[in-house]
Amino acid sequence: MNKSLQIINFGKREFSDFYKVNYRLWLQRLANDIIDSLVFVEHPHVILVGNQGNAKEIRFPYAMTRRVEIPVYEVDWEGDITYRGPGQLSVYPVLHLNRHGLGVEEMIGKFEQLLIHLFHQYGIKAHSIPGEKGVWVEKARIACIDLEVRQSVTRFSLAINVNPRLSLFRILQPDLNTAHGVTSLYQILKKKIDLEVLKSQFVDLFQREFGFRAEDASSF
């Protein structure tokens, strides 16, 4: 079975433009026109409202709206509400699970283990939480997994908090007494992280966890 992997680096890209690209890649993988892929991208500030979410629940503090403009997009995604923005590394896997005998829960578990091993390389002890999708350091989430699978092909993304503005996550936490905290590599390590090194480490761990072999990276 071909387990080659295409690596695509999009750099910085508006979500409104990239959403169409991600949908096209999903269609191409569904038709077997492309091989499995990992797509890396950094988005400007954006809040995404999925089919389970309600844009009316988003609360923008007045002082925050004066400093930064954050668009809100309603997207065809079986999630609720999530944030993407500068300082996050977003990874969009485009994988045909059936062709590799993978189930959805197994895939999520593998990504959680990948992220735990990734943070371990930086001396950070991370863990998953049963019933939640993502990875935490103590009680603060450092990476979220917002993936879904349609017709056996993955869509949407996971995001690693490298050095985002953590205060913006309050928008998604109207009840701060019950909401999980958030953290980042920078907040824990107090130093900048080289994104290209982080991407390379992610790809290496992905190959080990999923058994793929990466081809040369492409930039768009």
MDAnalysis code that builds the backbone (N, CA, C; Angstrom):
import MDAnalysis as mda
import numpy as np

u = mda.Universe.empty(660, n_residues=220, atom_resindex=np.repeat(np.arange(220), 3), trajectory=True)
u.add_TopologyAttr("name", ["N", "CA", "C"] * 220)
u.add_TopologyAttr("resid", np.arange(1, 221))
u.add_TopologyAttr("resname", ["MET", "ASN", "LYS", "SER", "LEU", "GLN", "ILE", "ILE", "ASN", "PHE", "GLY", "LYS", "ARG", "GLU", "PHE", "SER", "ASP", "PHE", "TYR", "LYS", "VAL", "ASN", "TYR", "ARG", "LEU", "TRP", "LEU", "GLN", "ARG", "LEU", "ALA", "ASN", "ASP", "ILE", "ILE", "ASP", "SER", "LEU", "VAL", "PHE", "VAL", "GLU", "HIS", "PRO", "HIS", "VAL", "ILE", "LEU", "VAL", "GLY", "ASN", "GLN", "GLY", "ASN", "ALA", "LYS", "GLU", "ILE", "ARG", "PHE", "PRO", "TYR", "ALA", "MET", "THR", "ARG", "ARG", "VAL", "GLU", "ILE", "PRO", "VAL", "TYR", "GLU", "VAL", "ASP", "TRP", "GLU", "GLY", "ASP", "ILE", "THR", "TYR", "ARG", "GLY", "PRO", "GLY", "GLN", "LEU", "SER", "VAL", "TYR", "PRO", "VAL", "LEU", "HIS", "LEU", "ASN", "ARG", "HIS", "GLY", "LEU", "GLY", "VAL", "GLU", "GLU", "MET", "ILE", "GLY", "LYS", "PHE", "GLU", "GLN", "LEU", "LEU", "ILE", "HIS", "LEU", "PHE", "HIS", "GLN", "TYR", "GLY", "ILE", "LYS", "ALA", "HIS", "SER", "ILE", "PRO", "GLY", "GLU", "LYS", "GLY", "VAL", "TRP", "VAL", "GLU", "LYS", "ALA", "ARG", "ILE", "ALA", "CYS", "ILE", "ASP", "LEU", "GLU", "VAL", "ARG", "GLN", "SER", "VAL", "THR", "ARG", "PHE", "SER", "LEU", "ALA", "ILE", "ASN", "VAL", "ASN", "PRO", "ARG", "LEU", "SER", "LEU", "PHE", "ARG", "ILE", "LEU", "GLN", "PRO", "ASP", "LEU", "ASN", "THR", "ALA", "HIS", "GLY", "VAL", "THR", "SER", "LEU", "TYR", "GLN", "ILE", "LEU", "LYS", "LYS", "LYS", "ILE", "ASP", "LEU", "GLU", "VAL", "LEU", "LYS", "SER", "GLN", "PHE", "VAL", "ASP", "LEU", "PHE", "GLN", "ARG", "GLU", "PHE", "GLY", "PHE", "ARG", "ALA", "GLU", "ASP", "ALA", "SER", "SER", "PHE"])
u.atoms.positions = np.array([
    [0.843, -1.205, 0.000],
    [0.000, 0.000, 0.000],
    [0.882, 1.260, 0.000],
    [0.534, 2.230, -0.836],
    [1.290, 3.475, -0.914],
    [1.006, 4.339, 0.305],
    [2.048, 4.591, 1.107],
    [1.888, 5.452, 2.264],
    [2.802, 6.660, 2.137],
    [2.912, 7.164, 0.885],
    [3.658, 8.400, 0.655],
    [2.858, 9.573, 1.187],
    [3.562, 10.619, 1.565],
    [2.939, 11.779, 2.187],
    [3.459, 13.050, 1.535],
    [2.546, 13.903, 1.117],
    [2.907, 15.196, 0.550],
    [2.873, 16.255, 1.646],
    [3.922, 17.070, 1.725],
    [3.985, 18.166, 2.700],
    [3.797, 19.478, 1.953],
    [2.820, 20.268, 2.381],
    [2.520, 21.538, 1.714],
    [2.627, 22.666, 2.735],
    [3.450, 23.659, 2.444],
    [3.596, 24.839, 3.297],
    [2.933, 26.033, 2.619],
    [1.885, 26.541, 3.230],
    [1.189, 27.692, 2.657],
    [1.644, 29.011, 3.271],
    [2.443, 28.959, 4.324],
    [2.846, 30.204, 4.970],
    [1.645, 30.871, 5.622],
    [1.553, 32.188, 5.470],
    [0.438, 32.933, 6.060],
    [-0.666, 33.083, 5.022],
    [-1.880, 32.738, 5.422],
    [-2.987, 32.766, 4.456],
    [-4.308, 33.069, 5.179],
    [-5.081, 33.992, 4.626],
    [-6.417, 34.288, 5.162],
    [-7.260, 33.023, 5.156],
    [-8.027, 32.832, 6.231],
    [-8.827, 31.620, 6.301],
    [-9.864, 31.575, 5.182],
    [-10.461, 32.711, 4.841],
    [-11.505, 32.726, 3.818],
    [-10.990, 32.189, 2.485],
    [-9.717, 32.453, 2.168],
    [-9.128, 31.913, 0.945],
    [-8.729, 30.450, 1.122],
    [-8.138, 30.141, 2.261],
    [-7.620, 28.801, 2.461],
    [-8.739, 27.768, 2.606],
    [-9.888, 28.166, 3.114],
    [-11.008, 27.233, 3.291],
    [-11.382, 26.586, 1.963],
    [-11.348, 27.375, 0.894],
    [-11.649, 26.840, -0.436],
    [-10.565, 25.866, -0.887],
    [-9.315, 26.178, -0.556],
    [-8.201, 25.295, -0.913],
    [-8.338, 23.961, -0.186],
    [-8.652, 24.025, 1.104],
    [-8.791, 22.809, 1.902],
    [-9.919, 21.931, 1.361],
    [-11.011, 22.565, 0.940],
    [-12.125, 21.801, 0.369],
    [-11.707, 21.144, -0.941],
    [-10.949, 21.860, -1.758],
    [-10.484, 21.298, -3.026],
    [-9.540, 20.114, -2.794],
    [-8.652, 20.240, -1.815],
    [-7.758, 19.132, -1.497],
    [-8.536, 17.915, -1.006],
    [-9.578, 18.164, -0.217],
    [-10.432, 17.066, 0.262],
    [-11.080, 16.344, -0.918],
    [-11.595, 17.098, -1.885],
    [-12.211, 16.491, -3.065],
    [-11.184, 15.696, -3.868],
    [-9.995, 16.253, -4.021],
    [-8.954, 15.574, -4.794],
    [-8.504, 14.282, -4.115],
    [-8.424, 14.292, -2.794],
    [-8.024, 13.068, -2.095],
    [-9.144, 12.034, -2.159],
    [-10.381, 12.491, -2.079],
    [-11.528, 11.596, -2.177],
    [-11.529, 10.877, -3.517],
    [-11.145, 11.604, -4.578],
    [-11.096, 11.031, -5.928],
    [-9.778, 10.305, -6.205],
    [-8.895, 10.300, -5.216],
    [-7.578, 9.670, -5.351],
    [-6.708, 10.372, -6.399],
    [-6.944, 11.676, -6.583],
    [-6.141, 12.456, -7.527],
    [-4.841, 12.948, -6.894],
    [-4.789, 12.979, -5.559],
    [-3.571, 13.354, -4.852],
    [-3.305, 12.317, -3.765],
    [-2.074, 12.289, -3.260],
    [-1.754, 11.387, -2.165],
    [-2.109, 12.068, -0.836],
    [-2.010, 11.337, 0.245],
    [-2.256, 11.912, 1.566],
    [-1.319, 13.088, 1.794],
    [-1.809, 14.082, 2.522],
    [-1.056, 15.329, 2.658],
    [-1.137, 15.888, 4.070],
    [-0.092, 16.618, 4.436],
    [-0.102, 17.474, 5.618],
    [0.099, 18.901, 5.126],
    [-0.823, 19.781, 5.493],
    [-0.767, 21.165, 5.037],
    [-0.530, 22.072, 6.245],
    [0.541, 22.870, 6.181],
    [0.863, 23.807, 7.260],
    [0.482, 25.218, 6.825],
    [-0.150, 25.959, 7.745],
    [-0.562, 27.320, 7.429],
    [-0.675, 28.129, 8.719],
    [-0.461, 29.421, 8.602],
    [-0.690, 30.354, 9.703],
    [-1.788, 31.319, 9.264],
    [-2.827, 31.441, 10.088],
    [-3.955, 32.308, 9.743],
    [-3.893, 33.630, 10.516],
    [-4.328, 34.731, 9.882],
    [-4.616, 35.934, 10.670],
    [-5.780, 35.646, 11.625],
    [-6.066, 36.579, 12.527],
    [-7.135, 36.374, 13.499],
    [-8.446, 35.978, 12.821],
    [-9.073, 34.929, 13.311],
    [-10.377, 34.523, 12.785],
    [-11.068, 33.635, 13.813],
    [-12.380, 33.775, 13.905],
    [-13.186, 32.876, 14.727],
    [-14.074, 32.079, 13.790],
    [-14.085, 30.768, 13.986],
    [-14.824, 29.860, 13.115],
    [-15.977, 29.241, 13.876],
    [-17.148, 29.351, 13.287],
    [-18.363, 28.821, 13.906],
    [-18.840, 27.649, 13.072],
    [-18.850, 26.469, 13.678],
    [-19.266, 25.268, 12.974],
    [-20.752, 25.003, 13.096],
    [-21.171, 23.846, 12.624],
    [-22.591, 23.504, 12.606],
    [-23.185, 23.341, 14.003],
    [-22.335, 23.075, 14.995],
    [-22.805, 22.919, 16.372],
    [-22.671, 24.203, 17.186],
    [-22.188, 25.262, 16.547],
    [-21.935, 26.501, 17.270],
    [-22.999, 27.557, 17.023],
    [-22.898, 28.640, 17.772],
    [-23.830, 29.752, 17.645],
    [-23.023, 31.040, 17.764],
    [-22.989, 31.804, 16.679],
    [-22.198, 33.034, 16.658],
    [-22.647, 34.018, 17.725],
    [-23.901, 33.927, 18.183],
    [-24.404, 34.845, 19.205],
    [-23.737, 34.620, 20.554],
    [-23.094, 33.459, 20.721],
    [-22.435, 33.167, 21.992],
    [-21.070, 33.845, 22.103],
    [-20.568, 34.375, 21.001],
    [-19.247, 35.011, 21.008],
    [-19.365, 36.394, 21.641],
    [-18.470, 36.676, 22.574],
    [-18.479, 37.959, 23.271],
    [-17.158, 38.673, 23.032],
    [-17.231, 39.829, 22.379],
    [-16.035, 40.629, 22.130],
    [-15.973, 41.758, 23.165],
    [-15.029, 41.698, 24.105],
    [-14.861, 42.832, 25.030],
    [-14.598, 44.115, 24.250],
    [-15.193, 45.208, 24.693],
    [-15.092, 46.473, 23.956],
    [-13.646, 46.894, 23.749],
    [-12.835, 46.794, 24.804],
    [-11.433, 47.210, 24.685],
    [-10.702, 46.377, 23.645],
    [-11.082, 45.108, 23.533],
    [-10.417, 44.220, 22.576],
    [-10.764, 44.599, 21.143],
    [-12.029, 44.949, 20.902],
    [-12.455, 45.293, 19.545],
    [-11.784, 46.569, 19.055],
    [-11.345, 47.425, 19.971],
    [-10.658, 48.654, 19.574],
    [-9.216, 48.372, 19.151],
    [-8.651, 47.239, 19.606],
    [-7.254, 46.923, 19.304],
    [-7.087, 46.009, 18.100],
    [-8.043, 45.120, 17.866],
    [-7.877, 44.125, 16.807],
    [-9.235, 43.788, 16.202],
    [-9.262, 43.668, 14.900],
    [-10.487, 43.286, 14.197],
    [-10.443, 41.789, 13.920],
    [-11.455, 41.076, 14.384],
    [-11.475, 39.628, 14.237],
    [-12.732, 39.222, 13.464],
    [-12.583, 38.747, 12.222],
    [-13.748, 38.296, 11.457],
    [-14.290, 36.989, 12.019],
    [-15.578, 36.781, 11.812],
    [-16.250, 35.551, 12.229],
    [-16.803, 34.878, 10.978],
    [-16.466, 33.599, 10.793],
    [-16.945, 32.855, 9.630],
    [-17.753, 31.646, 10.094],
    [-18.903, 31.450, 9.489],
    [-19.672, 30.230, 9.701],
    [-19.246, 29.234, 8.629],
    [-18.793, 28.055, 9.062],
    [-18.221, 27.089, 8.141],
    [-18.915, 25.742, 8.284],
    [-18.840, 24.950, 7.218],
    [-19.423, 23.606, 7.217],
    [-18.451, 22.656, 7.900],
    [-18.560, 22.607, 9.208],
    [-17.662, 21.812, 10.043],
    [-18.473, 21.332, 11.250],
    [-18.358, 20.063, 11.588],
    [-19.172, 19.501, 12.663],
    [-18.570, 19.789, 14.032],
    [-18.238, 21.039, 14.263],
    [-17.745, 21.483, 15.555],
    [-18.573, 22.654, 16.030],
    [-18.122, 23.313, 17.113],
    [-18.885, 24.460, 17.596],
    [-18.184, 25.782, 17.253],
    [-17.271, 26.230, 18.110],
    [-16.582, 27.497, 17.871],
    [-15.106, 27.309, 18.182],
    [-14.252, 27.832, 17.323],
    [-12.813, 27.755, 17.586],
    [-12.127, 29.005, 17.055],
    [-10.922, 29.227, 17.521],
    [-10.142, 30.406, 17.126],
    [-8.865, 29.964, 16.407],
    [-8.489, 30.713, 15.375],
    [-7.184, 30.566, 14.735],
    [-6.583, 31.964, 14.603],
    [-5.256, 32.031, 14.714],
    [-4.653, 33.348, 14.596],
    [-3.144, 33.322, 14.628],
    [-2.521, 34.500, 14.550],
    [-1.067, 34.604, 14.579],
    [-0.505, 33.946, 15.841],
    [0.629, 33.293, 15.676],
    [1.225, 32.610, 16.824],
    [0.751, 31.185, 16.983],
    [-0.172, 30.760, 16.135],
    [-0.592, 29.364, 16.104],
    [-0.079, 28.722, 14.820],
    [0.325, 27.469, 14.924],
    [0.639, 26.683, 13.738],
    [-0.538, 25.764, 13.483],
    [-1.244, 25.986, 12.380],
    [-2.378, 25.151, 12.014],
    [-1.922, 24.066, 11.050],
    [-2.363, 22.853, 11.296],
    [-2.004, 21.709, 10.455],
    [-3.293, 21.081, 9.946],
    [-3.403, 20.987, 8.621],
    [-4.573, 20.396, 7.982],
    [-4.179, 19.048, 7.374],
    [-4.444, 17.942, 8.062],
    [-4.183, 16.632, 7.453],
    [-5.269, 16.322, 6.415],
    [-4.862, 15.839, 5.267],
    [-5.805, 15.390, 4.240],
    [-5.495, 13.911, 4.010],
    [-6.157, 13.058, 4.773],
    [-5.824, 11.633, 4.822],
    [-7.040, 10.783, 4.486],
    [-6.837, 9.764, 3.677],
    [-7.912, 8.814, 3.368],
    [-7.800, 7.650, 4.348],
    [-8.623, 7.685, 5.389],
    [-8.474, 6.729, 6.483],
    [-8.746, 5.289, 6.059],
    [-9.783, 5.074, 5.241],
    [-10.131, 3.704, 4.853],
    [-9.005, 3.012, 4.104],
    [-8.260, 3.784, 3.320],
    [-7.181, 3.186, 2.540],
    [-6.028, 2.713, 3.425],
    [-6.046, 3.159, 4.677],
    [-4.979, 2.771, 5.591],
    [-5.520, 2.022, 6.807],
    [-6.794, 1.649, 6.772],
    [-7.379, 0.872, 7.847],
    [-7.448, 1.614, 9.167],
    [-7.623, 2.938, 9.107],
    [-7.676, 3.747, 10.314],
    [-9.110, 4.147, 10.641],
    [-9.474, 4.085, 11.912],
    [-10.749, 4.614, 12.367],
    [-10.578, 6.028, 12.888],
    [-11.684, 6.730, 13.083],
    [-11.619, 8.130, 13.511],
    [-10.992, 8.254, 14.901],
    [-11.472, 7.458, 15.860],
    [-10.947, 7.555, 17.220],
    [-9.471, 7.178, 17.265],
    [-9.080, 6.174, 16.471],
    [-7.669, 5.788, 16.418],
    [-6.830, 6.935, 15.871],
    [-7.338, 7.610, 14.836],
    [-6.612, 8.739, 14.265],
    [-6.437, 9.861, 15.288],
    [-7.530, 10.212, 16.004],
    [-7.453, 11.266, 17.014],
    [-6.429, 10.893, 18.084],
    [-6.469, 9.643, 18.521],
    [-5.526, 9.188, 19.533],
    [-4.084, 9.278, 19.065],
    [-3.847, 8.945, 17.791],
    [-2.491, 9.034, 17.248],
    [-2.008, 10.485, 17.198],
    [-2.904, 11.414, 16.830],
    [-2.502, 12.821, 16.812],
    [-2.228, 13.326, 18.224],
    [-3.007, 12.881, 19.189],
    [-2.740, 13.286, 20.569],
    [-1.379, 12.781, 21.029],
    [-1.062, 11.531, 20.722],
    [0.243, 10.989, 21.095],
    [1.369, 11.710, 20.367],
    [1.142, 12.034, 19.103],
    [2.140, 12.791, 18.332],
    [2.441, 14.112, 19.025],
    [1.389, 14.833, 19.416],
    [1.569, 16.142, 20.053],
    [2.249, 16.006, 21.411],
    [1.886, 14.990, 22.164],
    [2.524, 14.756, 23.468],
    [4.026, 14.532, 23.285],
    [4.393, 13.721, 22.284],
    [5.813, 13.487, 22.007],
    [6.499, 14.759, 21.499],
    [5.777, 15.548, 20.715],
    [6.338, 16.800, 20.207],
    [6.692, 17.736, 21.354],
    [5.777, 17.918, 22.288],
    [6.042, 18.814, 23.409],
    [7.122, 18.244, 24.337],
    [7.190, 16.927, 24.407],
    [8.235, 16.300, 25.223],
    [9.626, 16.667, 24.716],
    [9.751, 16.866, 23.396],
    [11.035, 17.261, 22.830],
    [11.470, 18.644, 23.319],
    [10.511, 19.428, 23.819],
    [10.814, 20.749, 24.376],
    [10.833, 20.717, 25.903],
    [10.828, 19.516, 26.464],
    [10.870, 19.387, 27.917],
    [9.544, 19.669, 28.594],
    [8.454, 19.572, 27.843],
    [7.125, 19.874, 28.379],
    [6.337, 18.580, 28.542],
    [5.801, 18.354, 29.722],
    [4.997, 17.172, 29.995],
    [3.531, 17.482, 29.691],
    [3.042, 16.948, 28.587],
    [1.667, 17.194, 28.159],
    [0.862, 15.910, 28.260],
    [-0.454, 16.038, 28.202],
    [-1.328, 14.874, 28.331],
    [-2.655, 15.142, 27.639],
    [-3.372, 14.073, 27.358],
    [-4.729, 14.196, 26.821],
    [-5.726, 14.056, 27.962],
    [-6.979, 14.426, 27.693],
    [-8.055, 14.317, 28.679],
    [-9.167, 13.479, 28.060],
    [-9.581, 12.385, 28.715],
    [-10.656, 11.554, 28.162],
    [-11.903, 12.380, 27.842],
    [-12.427, 12.187, 26.634],
    [-13.626, 12.901, 26.219],
    [-13.368, 14.251, 25.594],
    [-12.116, 14.712, 25.614],
    [-11.741, 15.986, 25.003],
    [-10.791, 15.722, 23.844],
    [-10.776, 16.640, 22.886],
    [-9.879, 16.508, 21.738],
    [-8.829, 17.605, 21.805],
    [-7.620, 17.192, 22.140],
    [-6.545, 18.151, 22.258],
    [-5.510, 17.644, 23.229],
    [-4.581, 18.530, 23.578],
    [-3.508, 18.182, 24.494],
    [-3.350, 19.310, 25.505],
    [-3.129, 18.942, 26.762],
    [-3.052, 19.892, 27.855],
    [-1.711, 19.807, 28.568],
    [-1.331, 20.923, 29.184],
    [-0.225, 20.964, 30.133],
    [-0.848, 21.353, 31.465],
    [-0.873, 20.412, 32.394],
    [-1.643, 20.555, 33.629],
    [-3.099, 20.811, 33.228],
    [-3.673, 21.968, 33.571],
    [-5.078, 22.216, 33.248],
    [-5.264, 23.216, 32.107],
    [-4.194, 23.486, 31.377],
    [-4.252, 24.465, 30.290],
    [-4.004, 23.775, 28.954],
    [-4.878, 24.054, 27.990],
    [-4.730, 23.424, 26.680],
    [-3.654, 24.134, 25.867],
    [-2.779, 23.340, 25.257],
    [-1.694, 23.885, 24.445],
    [-1.886, 23.557, 22.968],
    [-2.771, 22.620, 22.656],
    [-3.074, 22.283, 21.257],
    [-4.499, 21.766, 21.179],
    [-5.203, 22.156, 20.134],
    [-6.572, 21.682, 19.936],
    [-6.635, 20.837, 18.665],
    [-7.551, 19.885, 18.667],
    [-7.746, 19.018, 17.511],
    [-9.192, 19.179, 17.052],
    [-9.376, 19.881, 15.946],
    [-10.713, 20.167, 15.415],
    [-10.932, 19.433, 14.101],
    [-10.448, 18.201, 14.025],
    [-10.573, 17.415, 12.799],
    [-11.943, 16.766, 12.692],
    [-12.364, 16.501, 11.461],
    [-13.544, 15.693, 11.207],
    [-13.253, 14.818, 9.992],
    [-14.084, 13.822, 9.800],
    [-13.914, 12.890, 8.683],
    [-15.214, 12.806, 7.909],
    [-15.118, 13.014, 6.598],
    [-16.278, 12.860, 5.718],
    [-15.899, 11.945, 4.566],
    [-16.700, 10.934, 4.378],
    [-16.444, 9.936, 3.330],
    [-15.014, 9.401, 3.442],
    [-14.603, 9.184, 4.675],
    [-13.308, 8.567, 5.011],
    [-12.106, 9.481, 4.808],
    [-12.315, 10.733, 4.433],
    [-11.199, 11.670, 4.233],
    [-11.273, 12.783, 5.273],
    [-10.136, 13.100, 5.882],
    [-10.109, 14.107, 6.944],
    [-10.249, 15.524, 6.387],
    [-10.886, 16.353, 7.213],
    [-11.049, 17.769, 6.906],
    [-10.738, 18.576, 8.165],
    [-10.519, 19.829, 7.964],
    [-10.282, 20.815, 9.015],
    [-8.917, 20.597, 9.655],
    [-8.699, 21.072, 10.872],
    [-7.306, 21.194, 11.318],
    [-7.107, 20.937, 12.803],
    [-5.840, 20.866, 13.150],
    [-5.422, 20.952, 14.548],
    [-4.532, 22.174, 14.650],
    [-4.413, 22.733, 15.845],
    [-3.643, 23.962, 16.005],
    [-2.762, 23.872, 17.239],
    [-1.509, 24.276, 17.086],
    [-0.530, 24.281, 18.162],
    [-0.315, 25.730, 18.604],
    [-0.463, 25.974, 19.894],
    [-0.232, 27.314, 20.427],
    [1.264, 27.537, 20.605],
    [1.847, 28.242, 19.647],
    [3.278, 28.543, 19.715],
    [3.480, 29.820, 20.521],
    [2.914, 30.922, 20.029],
    [2.965, 32.187, 20.764],
    [1.782, 33.071, 20.384],
    [0.551, 32.598, 20.571],
    [-0.614, 33.429, 20.260],
    [-0.920, 34.399, 21.400],
    [-1.799, 35.353, 21.134],
    [-2.285, 36.225, 22.204],
    [-3.335, 35.440, 22.991],
    [-2.929, 34.939, 24.127],
    [-3.811, 34.052, 24.884],
    [-5.064, 34.762, 25.379],
    [-5.001, 36.078, 25.532],
    [-6.177, 36.810, 26.001],
    [-7.343, 36.694, 25.032],
    [-7.051, 36.456, 23.746],
    [-8.125, 36.363, 22.763],
    [-8.986, 35.120, 22.973],
    [-8.471, 34.118, 23.654],
    [-9.247, 32.908, 23.878],
    [-10.415, 33.154, 24.830],
    [-10.384, 34.281, 25.544],
    [-11.506, 34.609, 26.428],
    [-12.793, 34.800, 25.639],
    [-12.643, 35.167, 24.367],
    [-13.825, 35.332, 23.512],
    [-14.630, 34.043, 23.464],
    [-13.943, 32.905, 23.522],
    [-14.591, 31.600, 23.405],
    [-14.947, 31.021, 24.761],
    [-14.707, 31.782, 25.842],
    [-14.937, 31.279, 27.184],
    [-15.826, 32.243, 27.967],
    [-17.113, 32.294, 27.637],
    [-17.998, 33.221, 28.343],
    [-18.118, 32.920, 29.827],
    [-17.946, 31.650, 30.210],
    [-18.018, 31.272, 31.615],
    [-16.621, 30.887, 32.073],
    [-15.872, 31.859, 32.575],
    [-14.478, 31.617, 32.933],
    [-14.330, 30.743, 34.167],
    [-15.440, 30.521, 34.897],
    [-15.363, 29.660, 36.074],
    [-15.278, 28.188, 35.704],
    [-15.771, 27.834, 34.508],
    [-15.778, 26.428, 34.105],
    [-14.890, 26.156, 32.902],
    [-14.445, 27.182, 32.198],
    [-13.671, 26.987, 30.973],
    [-12.256, 26.516, 31.298],
    [-11.705, 25.707, 30.395],
    [-10.310, 25.310, 30.516],
    [-9.424, 26.505, 30.214],
    [-8.262, 26.549, 30.859],
    [-7.295, 27.575, 30.532],
    [-6.557, 27.225, 29.253],
    [-5.756, 28.151, 28.772],
    [-4.940, 27.913, 27.586],
    [-3.518, 28.348, 27.889],
    [-2.566, 27.723, 27.214],
    [-1.174, 28.091, 27.363],
    [-0.486, 27.944, 26.017],
    [0.800, 28.210, 25.966],
    [1.549, 28.159, 24.709],
    [2.985, 27.745, 24.991],
    [3.680, 27.374, 23.930],
    [5.100, 27.053, 24.062],
    [5.881, 28.243, 24.610],
    [5.567, 29.433, 24.115],
    [6.297, 30.615, 24.569],
    [6.028, 30.900, 26.040],
    [4.779, 30.777, 26.463],
    [4.458, 31.078, 27.859],
    [5.187, 30.121, 28.806],
    [5.341, 28.879, 28.390],
    [6.014, 27.898, 29.246],
    [7.527, 28.042, 29.179],
    [8.070, 28.188, 27.963],
    [9.526, 28.168, 27.781],
    [10.173, 29.547, 27.865],
    [9.366, 30.606, 27.678],
    [9.875, 31.983, 27.703],
    [10.939, 32.222, 26.633],
    [10.743, 31.589, 25.481],
    [11.657, 31.824, 24.370],
    [10.927, 31.560, 23.058],
    [11.419, 32.162, 21.980],
    [10.806, 31.986, 20.672],
    [11.098, 30.591, 20.132],
    [10.131, 30.079, 19.378],
    [10.254, 28.758, 18.773],
    [10.383, 28.929, 17.264],
    [11.338, 28.261, 16.661],
    [11.517, 28.286, 15.211],
    [10.422, 27.434, 14.572],
    [9.529, 28.075, 13.813],
    [8.392, 27.355, 13.227],
    [8.830, 26.300, 12.230],
    [9.904, 26.572, 11.481],
    [10.354, 25.584, 10.501],
    [10.874, 24.329, 11.198],
    [11.553, 24.505, 12.312],
    [12.010, 23.359, 13.102],
    [10.806, 22.611, 13.660],
    [9.817, 23.355, 14.153],
    [8.608, 22.734, 14.711],
    [7.874, 21.911, 13.655],
    [7.766, 22.442, 12.443],
    [7.123, 21.701, 11.351],
    [7.886, 20.413, 11.054],
    [9.201, 20.518, 10.986],
    [10.023, 19.340, 10.700],
    [9.855, 18.284, 11.778],
    [9.823, 18.701, 13.033],
    [9.622, 17.760, 14.132],
    [8.244, 17.106, 14.032],
    [7.228, 17.896, 13.666],
    [5.870, 17.364, 13.522],
    [5.835, 16.291, 12.439],
    [6.455, 16.591, 11.293],
    [6.463, 15.634, 10.182],
    [7.185, 14.349, 10.572],
    [8.322, 14.476, 11.248],
    [9.072, 13.289, 11.671],
    [8.222, 12.407, 12.589],
    [7.545, 13.030, 13.541],
    [6.708, 12.271, 14.469],
    [5.489, 11.686, 13.776],
    [4.949, 12.420, 12.797],
    [3.808, 11.896, 12.040],
    [4.204, 10.628, 11.294],
    [5.362, 10.657, 10.658],
    [5.831, 9.477, 9.929],
    [5.992, 8.286, 10.874],
    [6.512, 8.550, 12.057],
    [6.720, 7.473, 13.025],
    [5.386, 6.938, 13.563],
    [4.456, 7.847, 13.856],
    [3.185, 7.437, 14.479],
    [2.240, 6.778, 13.478],
    [2.217, 7.307, 12.239],
    [1.263, 6.831, 11.251],
    [1.883, 5.897, 10.205],
    [3.205, 5.823, 10.146],
    [3.853, 4.926, 9.202],
    [3.918, 5.434, 7.774],
    [3.903, 6.756, 7.593],
    [4.001, 7.356, 6.255],
    [5.446, 7.719, 5.949],
    [5.694, 7.996, 4.667],
    [7.005, 8.465, 4.219],
    [6.810, 9.780, 3.468],
    [7.389, 10.848, 4.004],
    [7.180, 12.174, 3.440],
    [8.006, 12.381, 2.189],
    [7.370, 13.011, 1.177],
    [8.073, 13.438, -0.007],
    [8.582, 14.865, 0.210],
    [9.232, 15.445, -0.796],
    [9.739, 16.805, -0.680],
    [8.593, 17.771, -0.407],
    [8.878, 18.769, 0.415],
    [7.859, 19.766, 0.752],
    [7.613, 20.703, -0.420],
    [6.380, 21.171, -0.522],
    [5.990, 22.155, -1.540],
    [5.532, 23.423, -0.858],
    [5.821, 24.558, -1.431],
    [5.391, 25.841, -0.901],
    [4.465, 26.510, -1.902],
    [3.428, 27.175, -1.380],
    [2.454, 27.857, -2.251],
    [2.297, 29.293, -1.804],
])
